[in-house]
Amino acid sequence: MLAGGATLSVDNQPININAKHLWKGAMIQDVPNACFVIGYTNASWTLGADATAQLVTRFLNKMEKHGQTSVVPQLDAANDMKDMPVLNLNSTYVLKAEGELPKAGSQKPWLPRSTYFTDMYEAKFGNITKCLKYT
């Protein structure tokens, strides 16, 4: 159960998490200021938490520096990206949860988590403006 079973809404409109994509494996498309920790299926889950924390800290610092209070991941309307599972497992519990999990995509910055080193590099030095709307 993602988000502890909480029902997400933006401007009183419910958000169907399973219809949304994850930006850099951390932020839900069209949901402002919300980050989720998703780890790795082939390494310690904690490493994913570390990469997410580095990424979130980086864009929070950017927001503070520019007097911004909100950041929203948005998918380009003309995007021809293919949907991908957010977790690369075929376990029964993962397959049963697919209806509740967000999706990953076939293009940056919507790709699923890959490796800790790649994700940490992206968190520290990667683009933190592509597909993000800061206000």
N, CA, C and O atoms as a MOPAC input file, in Angstrom:
PM7 MOZYME 1SCF
protein

 N      0.83600 1    -1.16000 1     0.00000 1
 C      0.00000 1     0.00000 1     0.00000 1
 C      0.89600 1     1.24200 1     0.00000 1
 O      1.64300 1     1.46800 1     0.95200 1
 N      0.82400 1     2.02200 1    -1.03200 1
 C      1.64200 1     3.22300 1    -1.15900 1
 C      1.03100 1     4.35700 1    -0.35300 1
 O     -0.19100 1     4.49700 1    -0.30400 1
 N      1.85200 1     5.14700 1     0.26400 1
 C      1.42800 1     6.30800 1     1.05500 1
 C      0.56100 1     5.89000 1     2.24100 1
 O     -0.28800 1     6.65900 1     2.69200 1
 N      0.77000 1     4.68500 1     2.74300 1
 C      0.02800 1     4.21400 1     3.89700 1
 C     -1.46200 1     4.11500 1     3.67500 1
 O     -2.23900 1     4.11200 1     4.63000 1
 N     -1.86700 1     4.03400 1     2.41600 1
 C     -3.27900 1     3.93100 1     2.09200 1
 C     -3.98100 1     5.27400 1     1.99800 1
 O     -5.19700 1     5.32300 1     1.81000 1
 N     -3.23200 1     6.36900 1     2.12700 1
 C     -3.82700 1     7.70200 1     2.04800 1
 C     -4.40200 1     7.95000 1     0.65400 1
 O     -3.86000 1     7.48900 1    -0.35000 1
 N     -5.49000 1     8.67500 1     0.61700 1
 C     -6.08200 1     9.09200 1    -0.64800 1
 C     -5.47100 1    10.44400 1    -1.01200 1
 O     -5.58400 1    11.40300 1    -0.24900 1
 N     -4.83300 1    10.51700 1    -2.16200 1
 C     -4.22500 1    11.77000 1    -2.59300 1
 C     -5.19800 1    12.56000 1    -3.44400 1
 O     -5.95400 1    11.99900 1    -4.23800 1
 N     -5.16700 1    13.87600 1    -3.26600 1
 C     -5.95600 1    14.75200 1    -4.12900 1
 C     -5.20200 1    16.05300 1    -4.31200 1
 O     -4.40900 1    16.45900 1    -3.46200 1
 N     -5.46100 1    16.69600 1    -5.43200 1
 C     -4.90000 1    18.00700 1    -5.72300 1
 C     -6.07300 1    18.88500 1    -6.12800 1
 O     -6.80400 1    18.56300 1    -7.06400 1
 N     -6.24800 1    19.99300 1    -5.42400 1
 C     -7.38200 1    20.89500 1    -5.66100 1
 C     -8.70400 1    20.13700 1    -5.61600 1
 O     -9.57000 1    20.32500 1    -6.47100 1
 N     -8.84500 1    19.29000 1    -4.62300 1
 C    -10.04800 1    18.47200 1    -4.39900 1
 C    -10.34100 1    17.47600 1    -5.51600 1
 O    -11.44800 1    16.94300 1    -5.58500 1
 N     -9.37400 1    17.21400 1    -6.38800 1
 C     -9.52400 1    16.20500 1    -7.43700 1
 C     -8.68500 1    14.99500 1    -7.03300 1
 O     -7.47800 1    15.12200 1    -6.82600 1
 N     -9.31300 1    13.82400 1    -6.92100 1
 C     -8.55000 1    12.64200 1    -6.50500 1
 C     -7.47200 1    12.28100 1    -7.52800 1
 O     -7.64600 1    12.45300 1    -8.73400 1
 N     -6.36800 1    11.78200 1    -7.01000 1
 C     -5.24800 1    11.34500 1    -7.84900 1
 C     -5.22700 1     9.82300 1    -7.85300 1
 O     -5.14900 1     9.19400 1    -6.79800 1
 N     -5.29500 1     9.24700 1    -9.02100 1
 C     -5.14100 1     7.80100 1    -9.17500 1
 C     -3.65800 1     7.52500 1    -9.36700 1
 O     -3.12100 1     7.70900 1   -10.45900 1
 N     -3.00700 1     7.08800 1    -8.31300 1
 C     -1.55700 1     6.88900 1    -8.34400 1
 C     -1.15400 1     5.92300 1    -9.44900 1
 O     -0.11300 1     6.11300 1   -10.07800 1
 N     -1.94800 1     4.89700 1    -9.69800 1
 C     -1.56900 1     3.91000 1   -10.71400 1
 C     -1.65500 1     4.46400 1   -12.14100 1
 O     -1.19500 1     3.80900 1   -13.07500 1
 N     -2.22300 1     5.63300 1   -12.32400 1
 C     -2.28500 1     6.26300 1   -13.64400 1
 C     -1.15300 1     7.27400 1   -13.83100 1
 O     -1.04500 1     7.89100 1   -14.89000 1
 N     -0.32400 1     7.44400 1   -12.82800 1
 C      0.74500 1     8.44700 1   -12.84500 1
 C      2.10800 1     7.79000 1   -12.96900 1
 O      2.26900 1     6.59600 1   -12.71700 1
 N      3.08500 1     8.59700 1   -13.36300 1
 C      4.47100 1     8.14900 1   -13.49700 1
 C      5.30800 1     8.74400 1   -12.36900 1
 O      4.95000 1     9.76500 1   -11.78200 1
 N      6.41800 1     8.09300 1   -12.08200 1
 C      7.35500 1     8.59800 1   -11.08500 1
 C      8.49100 1     9.34800 1   -11.76300 1
 O      9.15900 1     8.81400 1   -12.64900 1
 N      8.70300 1    10.57700 1   -11.34400 1
 C      9.81300 1    11.39400 1   -11.82700 1
 C     11.05500 1    10.99400 1   -11.03600 1
 O     11.08400 1    11.10300 1    -9.81000 1
 N     12.07700 1    10.53200 1   -11.74800 1
 C     13.34500 1    10.06900 1   -11.15200 1
 C     13.11900 1     9.10800 1    -9.98700 1
 O     13.88900 1     9.09100 1    -9.02700 1
 N     12.07400 1     8.32300 1   -10.07900 1
 C     11.79800 1     7.31400 1    -9.05400 1
 C     11.41800 1     7.88600 1    -7.71500 1
 O     11.45700 1     7.17400 1    -6.71100 1
 N     11.04300 1     9.18300 1    -7.66500 1
 C     10.79200 1     9.80700 1    -6.36700 1
 C      9.50300 1    10.62000 1    -6.27600 1
 O      8.85400 1    10.61400 1    -5.23100 1
 N      9.12000 1    11.31300 1    -7.33400 1
 C      7.96800 1    12.21800 1    -7.25000 1
 C      6.85800 1    11.77800 1    -8.19400 1
 O      7.10900 1    11.37500 1    -9.33000 1
 N      5.62700 1    11.86400 1    -7.70300 1
 C      4.46300 1    11.46200 1    -8.50100 1
 C      4.05100 1    12.59500 1    -9.43300 1
 O      3.87500 1    13.74000 1    -9.01500 1
 N      3.90400 1    12.24800 1   -10.69000 1
 C      3.45200 1    13.17800 1   -11.72400 1
 C      2.17700 1    13.90500 1   -11.27700 1
 O      1.24000 1    13.28300 1   -10.77600 1
 N      2.15700 1    15.21200 1   -11.46400 1
 C      1.01300 1    16.09200 1   -11.19300 1
 C      0.67800 1    16.27100 1    -9.72000 1
 O     -0.36000 1    16.85100 1    -9.40100 1
 N      1.52000 1    15.79500 1    -8.81300 1
 C      1.28700 1    15.97000 1    -7.38100 1
 C      2.40100 1    16.86100 1    -6.82900 1
 O      3.56600 1    16.46400 1    -6.82700 1
 N      2.05000 1    18.06000 1    -6.36300 1
 C      3.08500 1    18.97700 1    -5.87800 1
 C      3.70500 1    18.53700 1    -4.55100 1
 O      3.02100 1    18.04300 1    -3.65500 1
 N      4.99900 1    18.72900 1    -4.45700 1
 C      5.75000 1    18.58000 1    -3.20600 1
 C      5.58700 1    17.22800 1    -2.52500 1
 O      5.68200 1    17.14800 1    -1.30000 1
 N      5.34900 1    16.18100 1    -3.27500 1
 C      5.19500 1    14.85400 1    -2.67000 1
 C      6.28000 1    13.92700 1    -3.19100 1
 O      6.43800 1    13.74800 1    -4.39900 1
 N      7.01900 1    13.34400 1    -2.26800 1
 C      8.08400 1    12.41700 1    -2.64000 1
 C      7.85200 1    11.07600 1    -1.96400 1
 O      7.34500 1    11.00400 1    -0.84400 1
 N      8.22900 1    10.02600 1    -2.65900 1
 C      8.11600 1     8.66900 1    -2.14000 1
 C      9.48200 1     8.02300 1    -2.19100 1
 O     10.28400 1     8.30100 1    -3.08200 1
 N      9.73200 1     7.17500 1    -1.24200 1
 C     10.98700 1     6.42400 1    -1.22000 1
 C     10.71700 1     5.04900 1    -1.80300 1
 O      9.93100 1     4.27000 1    -1.26200 1
 N     11.37400 1     4.76800 1    -2.90200 1
 C     11.31900 1     3.44700 1    -3.51900 1
 C     12.75300 1     3.00300 1    -3.70500 1
 O     13.57500 1     3.72700 1    -4.26600 1
 N     13.03400 1     1.84100 1    -3.24100 1
 C     14.40400 1     1.34500 1    -3.27800 1
 C     14.67000 1     0.46800 1    -4.47900 1
 O     14.05800 1     0.61900 1    -5.53700 1
 N     15.58400 1    -0.43600 1    -4.29400 1
 C     16.03800 1    -1.32200 1    -5.36300 1
 C     15.57400 1    -2.74300 1    -5.10400 1
 O     15.43000 1    -3.16300 1    -3.95600 1
 N     15.34700 1    -3.46300 1    -6.16100 1
 C     14.97800 1    -4.86900 1    -6.02700 1
 C     16.21200 1    -5.75900 1    -6.03200 1
 O     16.12700 1    -6.94200 1    -5.70300 1
 N     17.35600 1    -5.19600 1    -6.40200 1
 C     18.58400 1    -5.99100 1    -6.48000 1
 C     19.66200 1    -5.50300 1    -5.50900 1
 O     20.82100 1    -5.90700 1    -5.60000 1
 N     19.26700 1    -4.63500 1    -4.58300 1
 C     20.21600 1    -4.10900 1    -3.59700 1
 C     19.40800 1    -3.64300 1    -2.38700 1
 O     18.18400 1    -3.77700 1    -2.36000 1
 N     20.08600 1    -3.10700 1    -1.40700 1
 C     19.42700 1    -2.63500 1    -0.20200 1
 C     18.40900 1    -1.54600 1    -0.51600 1
 O     18.69200 1    -0.61400 1    -1.27000 1
 N     17.22600 1    -1.67400 1     0.06900 1
 C     16.17900 1    -0.67300 1    -0.10500 1
 C     16.67000 1     0.68000 1     0.42900 1
 O     16.28600 1     1.72800 1    -0.08900 1
 N     17.50500 1     0.65500 1     1.45000 1
 C     18.03300 1     1.86600 1     2.07100 1
 C     18.83000 1     2.71200 1     1.08900 1
 O     18.84600 1     3.93700 1     1.20100 1
 N     19.48800 1     2.07900 1     0.13400 1
 C     20.23500 1     2.83900 1    -0.86600 1
 C     19.29200 1     3.72100 1    -1.69400 1
 O     19.64600 1     4.84500 1    -2.05200 1
 N     18.11200 1     3.22000 1    -1.99100 1
 C     17.12200 1     4.02900 1    -2.69900 1
 C     16.67700 1     5.21300 1    -1.85800 1
 O     16.44800 1     6.30500 1    -2.37800 1
 N     16.55700 1     4.99000 1    -0.55000 1
 C     16.20500 1     6.08000 1     0.36000 1
 C     17.29500 1     7.14300 1     0.35700 1
 O     17.00400 1     8.33800 1     0.39600 1
 N     18.53500 1     6.71100 1     0.31000 1
 C     19.66900 1     7.63600 1     0.27800 1
 C     19.64400 1     8.48100 1    -0.99500 1
 O     19.79200 1     9.70200 1    -0.93100 1
 N     19.46000 1     7.84800 1    -2.13600 1
 C     19.41900 1     8.58200 1    -3.41400 1
 C     18.23800 1     9.55100 1    -3.44000 1
 O     18.36500 1    10.67300 1    -3.93000 1
 N     17.09400 1     9.12300 1    -2.91500 1
 C     15.92100 1     9.99500 1    -2.87400 1
 C     16.17900 1    11.19900 1    -1.96700 1
 O     15.84200 1    12.32700 1    -2.32500 1
 N     16.76800 1    10.96600 1    -0.80700 1
 C     17.05600 1    12.06000 1     0.12500 1
 C     18.00000 1    13.08200 1    -0.49800 1
 O     17.81200 1    14.28600 1    -0.32500 1
 N     19.01200 1    12.61100 1    -1.21900 1
 C     19.94100 1    13.52600 1    -1.88700 1
 C     19.21600 1    14.37000 1    -2.93700 1
 O     19.45000 1    15.57400 1    -3.04300 1
 N     18.34700 1    13.74000 1    -3.69800 1
 C     17.59600 1    14.43700 1    -4.74400 1
 C     16.65500 1    15.47100 1    -4.14200 1
 O     16.62100 1    16.61700 1    -4.59000 1
 N     15.89900 1    15.07600 1    -3.13700 1
 C     14.93900 1    15.97900 1    -2.50000 1
 C     15.65900 1    17.16700 1    -1.86100 1
 O     15.21400 1    18.30800 1    -1.99200 1
 N     16.75400 1    16.90500 1    -1.18200 1
 C     17.52400 1    17.98700 1    -0.56500 1
 C     17.99500 1    18.97700 1    -1.61600 1
 O     17.98300 1    20.18700 1    -1.38900 1
 N     18.40600 1    18.46600 1    -2.75300 1
 C     18.90900 1    19.33600 1    -3.81900 1
 C     17.81900 1    20.25000 1    -4.36100 1
 O     18.04400 1    21.45000 1    -4.51300 1
 N     16.63700 1    19.70300 1    -4.65700 1
 C     15.64200 1    20.61600 1    -5.20800 1
 C     14.98200 1    21.47800 1    -4.12900 1
 O     14.47700 1    22.55400 1    -4.44900 1
 N     14.96800 1    21.04600 1    -2.86200 1
 C     14.50100 1    21.93600 1    -1.80200 1
 C     15.43500 1    23.13500 1    -1.64000 1
 O     14.97600 1    24.25800 1    -1.43300 1
 N     16.74600 1    22.89800 1    -1.73500 1
 C     17.71300 1    24.00000 1    -1.68500 1
 C     17.51600 1    24.95600 1    -2.85200 1
 O     17.60200 1    26.17200 1    -2.67500 1
 N     17.25400 1    24.42800 1    -4.03600 1
 C     16.99000 1    25.26600 1    -5.21400 1
 C     15.73400 1    26.10400 1    -4.98300 1
 O     15.71700 1    27.29700 1    -5.28300 1
 N     14.69000 1    25.48200 1    -4.45500 1
 C     13.44800 1    26.20000 1    -4.20200 1
 C     13.65600 1    27.32100 1    -3.18200 1
 O     13.16300 1    28.43400 1    -3.36400 1
 N     14.38300 1    27.02000 1    -2.11800 1
 C     14.63300 1    28.03900 1    -1.09700 1
 C     15.42600 1    29.21000 1    -1.67500 1
 O     15.12000 1    30.37000 1    -1.39900 1
 N     16.43400 1    28.90400 1    -2.46800 1
 C     17.28200 1    29.93900 1    -3.06300 1
 C     16.47700 1    30.88200 1    -3.95600 1
 O     16.77400 1    32.07500 1    -4.02200 1
 N     15.46700 1    30.36000 1    -4.63700 1
 C     14.68500 1    31.16900 1    -5.58300 1
 C     13.31800 1    31.58400 1    -5.03400 1
 O     12.49200 1    32.11300 1    -5.77700 1
 N     13.07200 1    31.35300 1    -3.75000 1
 C     11.81200 1    31.76100 1    -3.14300 1
 C     10.60700 1    30.99500 1    -3.65700 1
 O      9.49900 1    31.52800 1    -3.69600 1
 N     10.81700 1    29.75100 1    -4.05000 1
 C      9.72700 1    28.93000 1    -4.58000 1
 C      9.16700 1    28.04400 1    -3.46800 1
 O      9.88000 1    27.65900 1    -2.54200 1
 N      7.87300 1    27.72800 1    -3.58000 1
 C      7.22700 1    26.92000 1    -2.55400 1
 C      6.63900 1    25.62200 1    -3.08900 1
 O      6.16100 1    24.79300 1    -2.31400 1
 N      6.66700 1    25.44000 1    -4.39000 1
 C      6.03300 1    24.25100 1    -4.96600 1
 C      6.81400 1    23.75700 1    -6.17300 1
 O      7.36300 1    24.53600 1    -6.95300 1
 N      6.84500 1    22.43500 1    -6.30000 1
 C      7.41800 1    21.81000 1    -7.48500 1
 C      6.50700 1    20.64400 1    -7.86700 1
 O      6.12500 1    19.82900 1    -7.02600 1
 N      6.17000 1    20.58700 1    -9.15600 1
 C      5.23500 1    19.58000 1    -9.64800 1
 C      5.83800 1    18.89200 1   -10.87500 1
 O      6.13700 1    19.56200 1   -11.86400 1
 N      6.02100 1    17.58100 1   -10.83100 1
 C      6.46500 1    16.85800 1   -12.02600 1
 C      5.32200 1    16.79900 1   -13.04300 1
 O      4.19700 1    16.42600 1   -12.71000 1
 N      5.63000 1    17.17100 1   -14.28200 1
 C      4.60600 1    17.16300 1   -15.32300 1
 C      5.14300 1    16.46500 1   -16.57100 1
 O      6.27000 1    16.70300 1   -17.00500 1
 N      4.31500 1    15.61200 1   -17.12400 1
 C      4.65100 1    14.88500 1   -18.34200 1
 C      4.32400 1    15.77200 1   -19.53600 1
 O      3.24400 1    16.35900 1   -19.59400 1
 N      5.24700 1    15.87200 1   -20.48800 1
 C      4.99100 1    16.64700 1   -21.70100 1
 C      3.83400 1    16.02700 1   -22.46800 1
 O      3.77100 1    14.80700 1   -22.62300 1
 N      2.91700 1    16.86500 1   -22.94900 1
 C      1.73200 1    16.37700 1   -23.66600 1
 C      2.11000 1    15.62500 1   -24.94200 1
 O      1.42000 1    14.68100 1   -25.32800 1
 N      3.18600 1    16.02900 1   -25.59200 1
 C      3.58700 1    15.42000 1   -26.85700 1
 C      4.52500 1    14.23300 1   -26.65900 1
 O      5.13000 1    13.75300 1   -27.61800 1
 N      4.64600 1    13.76800 1   -25.44500 1
 C      5.58000 1    12.69300 1   -25.13700 1
 C      5.06000 1    11.34900 1   -25.65300 1
 O      3.89500 1    11.00600 1   -25.45400 1
 N      5.93700 1    10.59600 1   -26.31700 1
 C      5.57600 1     9.26500 1   -26.81700 1
 C      6.19600 1     8.14800 1   -25.96500 1
 O      6.50500 1     7.06300 1   -26.45700 1
 N      6.36200 1     8.44400 1   -24.69900 1
 C      6.99400 1     7.52100 1   -23.77700 1
 C      6.13300 1     6.27200 1   -23.56800 1
 O      4.90400 1     6.33900 1   -23.55100 1
 N      6.79900 1     5.16100 1   -23.41500 1
 C      6.13000 1     3.89100 1   -23.13100 1
 C      6.11600 1     3.66600 1   -21.61300 1
 O      7.07100 1     4.01200 1   -20.91700 1
 N      5.03400 1     3.09100 1   -21.11900 1
 C      4.93800 1     2.76700 1   -19.69700 1
 C      5.81400 1     1.57100 1   -19.36500 1
 O      5.97100 1     0.65200 1   -20.16900 1
 N      6.38500 1     1.60000 1   -18.15800 1
 C      7.20400 1     0.50900 1   -17.64900 1
 C      6.82900 1     0.28100 1   -16.18500 1
 O      6.35500 1     1.20300 1   -15.52200 1
 N      7.03300 1    -0.91900 1   -15.68000 1
 C      6.77400 1    -1.12300 1   -14.24900 1
 C      7.81400 1    -0.38700 1   -13.41100 1
 O      8.97200 1    -0.26100 1   -13.81000 1
 N      7.39700 1     0.09000 1   -12.26300 1
 C      8.30400 1     0.81100 1   -11.38300 1
 C      9.25900 1    -0.15000 1   -10.66400 1
 O     10.37000 1     0.23500 1   -10.29800 1
 N      8.82600 1    -1.38900 1   -10.46600 1
 C      9.68200 1    -2.41500 1    -9.86200 1
 C      9.86900 1    -3.56400 1   -10.85100 1
 O      8.90000 1    -4.03700 1   -11.44600 1
 N     11.09000 1    -4.00500 1   -11.02300 1
 C     11.37900 1    -5.07200 1   -11.98000 1
 C     11.33500 1    -6.45200 1   -11.31800 1
 O     12.31000 1    -7.20200 1   -11.34400 1
 N     10.19600 1    -6.76100 1   -10.73500 1
 C      9.99300 1    -8.05600 1   -10.09200 1
 C      8.73100 1    -8.71000 1   -10.63600 1
 O      7.77500 1    -8.02900 1   -11.00800 1
 N      8.74100 1   -10.02900 1   -10.67600 1
 C      7.55200 1   -10.77300 1   -11.08200 1
 C      6.94200 1   -11.52100 1    -9.90700 1
 O      6.16500 1   -12.45600 1   -10.10200 1
 N      7.28500 1   -11.12000 1    -8.69400 1
 C      6.74500 1   -11.76200 1    -7.50200 1
 C      5.23900 1   -11.53300 1    -7.42600 1
 O      4.73500 1   -10.50300 1    -7.87400 1
 N      4.54000 1   -12.48700 1    -6.86300 1
 C      3.08400 1   -12.40200 1    -6.75700 1
 C      2.64700 1   -11.12600 1    -6.05400 1
 O      1.71800 1   -10.46100 1    -6.51300 1
 N      3.29500 1   -10.77100 1    -4.95200 1
 C      2.88100 1    -9.57900 1    -4.21300 1
 C      3.08200 1    -8.30100 1    -5.02800 1
 O      2.30700 1    -7.35600 1    -4.88000 1
 N      4.10200 1    -8.25400 1    -5.88100 1
 C      4.31800 1    -7.08700 1    -6.73500 1
 C      3.27100 1    -7.05200 1    -7.83900 1
 O      2.71400 1    -5.99400 1    -8.13400 1
 N      2.99900 1    -8.19600 1    -8.45000 1
 C      1.98500 1    -8.26000 1    -9.49700 1
 C      0.60800 1    -7.87600 1    -8.95900 1
 O     -0.15800 1    -7.20100 1    -9.64700 1
 N      0.28900 1    -8.29900 1    -7.74300 1
 C     -0.99600 1    -7.93500 1    -7.14700 1
 C     -1.07200 1    -6.43500 1    -6.84800 1
 O     -2.15500 1    -5.85200 1    -6.88700 1
 N      0.04600 1    -5.82100 1    -6.55600 1
 C      0.07100 1    -4.40000 1    -6.20200 1
 C      0.15100 1    -3.48300 1    -7.41400 1
 O      0.05700 1    -2.26500 1    -7.25800 1
 N      0.32200 1    -4.02700 1    -8.62100 1
 C      0.47300 1    -3.17300 1    -9.80900 1
 C     -0.65600 1    -2.16100 1    -9.96000 1
 O     -0.42900 1    -1.05200 1   -10.44300 1
 N     -1.85900 1    -2.52400 1    -9.55700 1
 C     -2.98800 1    -1.60600 1    -9.66100 1
 C     -2.92500 1    -0.43500 1    -8.69600 1
 O     -3.70600 1     0.51000 1    -8.80700 1
 N     -1.99200 1    -0.49600 1    -7.74500 1
 C     -1.85000 1     0.57900 1    -6.76600 1
 C     -0.54100 1     1.35100 1    -6.92200 1
 O     -0.36400 1     2.40700 1    -6.31500 1
 N      0.36400 1     0.83200 1    -7.72400 1
 C      1.67500 1     1.46400 1    -7.87300 1
 C      1.70200 1     2.42900 1    -9.04300 1
 O      1.00600 1     2.22000 1   -10.03800 1
 N      2.50300 1     3.49000 1    -8.93400 1
 C      2.70600 1     4.35600 1   -10.09300 1
 C      3.52700 1     3.62300 1   -11.14700 1
 O      4.01500 1     2.51700 1   -10.91400 1
 N      3.67100 1     4.24600 1   -12.29400 1
 C      4.42200 1     3.65500 1   -13.39700 1
 C      5.75800 1     4.37200 1   -13.55800 1
 O      5.94100 1     5.49900 1   -13.09900 1
 N      6.65600 1     3.70600 1   -14.20200 1
 C      7.87900 1     4.33400 1   -14.67600 1
 C      7.68400 1     4.52600 1   -16.17800 1
 O      6.68600 1     4.08100 1   -16.74600 1
 N      8.63200 1     5.18100 1   -16.80500 1
 C      8.54200 1     5.40800 1   -18.23800 1
 C      9.81800 1     5.00600 1   -18.93700 1
 O     10.81800 1     4.68000 1   -18.29800 1
 N      9.77600 1     5.03300 1   -20.24200 1
 C     10.91000 1     4.59700 1   -21.05200 1
 C     11.89200 1     5.72200 1   -21.36600 1
 O     12.87400 1     5.49700 1   -22.07400 1
 N     11.64800 1     6.92300 1   -20.85400 1
 C     12.51900 1     8.06800 1   -21.12300 1
 C     12.85900 1     8.79700 1   -19.83400 1
 O     12.08100 1     8.79100 1   -18.88000 1
 N     14.03700 1     9.43100 1   -19.81500 1
 C     14.42200 1    10.28200 1   -18.68900 1
 C     13.44700 1    11.44000 1   -18.61500 1
 O     13.00400 1    11.90400 1   -19.66500 1
 N     13.10100 1    11.91400 1   -17.49200 1
 C     13.47300 1    11.53600 1   -16.13800 1
 C     12.49700 1    10.55500 1   -15.48800 1
 O     12.42900 1    10.45600 1   -14.26300 1
 N     11.75200 1     9.84200 1   -16.30800 1
 C     10.70600 1     8.93200 1   -15.82700 1
 C     11.17500 1     7.47400 1   -15.75100 1
 O     10.38000 1     6.59100 1   -15.42700 1
 N     12.43200 1     7.21400 1   -16.04100 1
 C     12.96500 1     5.85200 1   -16.00500 1
 C     12.87200 1     5.26700 1   -14.59500 1
 O     12.93000 1     6.00600 1   -13.61200 1
 N     12.72800 1     3.94500 1   -14.49200 1
 C     12.74100 1     3.33400 1   -13.16000 1
 C     14.14700 1     3.41400 1   -12.56200 1
 O     15.12100 1     3.66700 1   -13.27200 1
 N     14.23600 1     3.20100 1   -11.27500 1
 C     15.55200 1     3.16800 1   -10.63800 1
 C     16.41500 1     2.14000 1   -11.35300 1
 O     15.92600 1     1.09500 1   -11.78400 1
 N     17.70800 1     2.44600 1   -11.47500 1
 C     18.59600 1     1.49600 1   -12.14400 1
 C     19.63100 1     0.97100 1   -11.16200 1
 O     19.52400 1    -0.16200 1   -10.69200 1
 N     20.61100 1     1.77200 1   -10.85600 1
 C     21.62400 1     1.37700 1    -9.87300 1
 C     21.84900 1     2.53500 1    -8.92100 1
 O     21.59300 1     3.69200 1    -9.25300 1
 N     22.31900 1     2.21300 1    -7.76100 1
 C     22.58200 1     3.24000 1    -6.75600 1
 C     23.53200 1     4.30600 1    -7.29300 1
 O     23.28900 1     5.49800 1    -7.11000 1
 N     24.60500 1     3.89000 1    -7.95000 1
 C     25.60900 1     4.85300 1    -8.41000 1
 C     25.03600 1     5.78000 1    -9.47500 1
 O     25.30500 1     6.98100 1    -9.45500 1
 N     24.25800 1     5.24600 1   -10.39300 1
 C     23.61600 1     6.07500 1   -11.42400 1
 C     22.62100 1     7.02600 1   -10.78200 1
 O     22.60600 1     8.21700 1   -11.09700 1
 N     21.80000 1     6.51800 1    -9.89600 1
 C     20.78500 1     7.35200 1    -9.25600 1
 C     21.40300 1     8.41000 1    -8.35200 1
 O     20.89500 1     9.52800 1    -8.27200 1
 N     22.48900 1     8.07000 1    -7.67300 1
 C     23.15100 1     9.04500 1    -6.81700 1
 C     23.79300 1    10.15400 1    -7.66000 1
 O     23.75500 1    11.32700 1    -7.29000 1
 N     24.37500 1     9.77100 1    -8.78300 1
 C     24.94100 1    10.78400 1    -9.68300 1
 C     23.83300 1    11.72000 1   -10.16600 1
 O     23.99300 1    12.94100 1   -10.15300 1
 N     22.71400 1    11.14200 1   -10.58800 1
 C     21.57400 1    11.94500 1   -11.04800 1
 C     21.05800 1    12.85400 1    -9.92800 1
 O     20.70400 1    14.00700 1   -10.17200 1
 N     21.01900 1    12.33300 1    -8.71200 1
 C     20.53600 1    13.11300 1    -7.57500 1
 C     21.43800 1    14.31200 1    -7.29400 1
 O     20.95500 1    15.39400 1    -6.96100 1
 N     22.73800 1    14.11700 1    -7.42800 1
 C     23.68300 1    15.18300 1    -7.10000 1
 C     23.98200 1    16.12600 1    -8.26600 1
 O     24.23800 1    17.31100 1    -8.05700 1
 N     23.94900 1    15.59400 1    -9.50700 1
 C     24.39800 1    16.40700 1   -10.64200 1
 C     23.42300 1    16.44800 1   -11.82000 1
 O     23.60700 1    17.23800 1   -12.74600 1
 N     22.40500 1    15.61700 1   -11.79400 1
 C     21.47500 1    15.53400 1   -12.92200 1
 C     20.56200 1    16.74200 1   -13.01600 1
 O     20.53800 1    17.59200 1   -12.12600 1
 N     19.82200 1    16.80400 1   -14.09000 1
 C     18.89700 1    17.89300 1   -14.36900 1
 C     17.73400 1    17.85500 1   -13.37300 1
 O     17.06600 1    16.83200 1   -13.22900 1
 N     17.50200 1    18.97100 1   -12.69300 1
 C     16.36700 1    19.05300 1   -11.77200 1
 C     15.37300 1    20.12300 1   -12.22700 1
 O     14.66900 1    20.72500 1   -11.41700 1
 N     15.33500 1    20.34300 1   -13.53500 1
 C     14.32800 1    21.25500 1   -14.08500 1
 C     13.46400 1    20.57500 1   -15.14700 1
 O     12.31700 1    20.97100 1   -15.35400 1
 N     14.00200 1    19.55500 1   -15.82200 1
 C     13.25000 1    18.89700 1   -16.88800 1
 C     11.98900 1    18.23300 1   -16.32800 1
 O     12.05300 1    17.42800 1   -15.39800 1
 N     10.86400 1    18.58100 1   -16.90300 1
 C      9.55100 1    18.03100 1   -16.53400 1
 C      9.11800 1    18.43900 1   -15.13100 1
 O      8.23000 1    17.80800 1   -14.55900 1
 N      9.72300 1    19.47500 1   -14.56500 1
 C      9.31400 1    20.00000 1   -13.26800 1
 C      8.84500 1    21.43600 1   -13.42700 1
 O      9.46900 1    22.23500 1   -14.12600 1
 N      7.74900 1    21.74800 1   -12.77700 1
 C      7.23100 1    23.12000 1   -12.76600 1
 C      7.39900 1    23.66600 1   -11.35500 1
 O      6.75000 1    23.19900 1   -10.41800 1
 N      8.27400 1    24.65600 1   -11.20800 1
 C      8.51500 1    25.30800 1    -9.93600 1
 C      7.65800 1    26.58200 1    -9.86200 1
 O      7.54200 1    27.31700 1   -10.84200 1
 N      7.06500 1    26.83000 1    -8.69600 1
 C      6.33200 1    28.09900 1    -8.49600 1
 C      6.61800 1    28.62800 1    -7.10100 1
 O      6.10600 1    29.68100 1    -6.72300 1

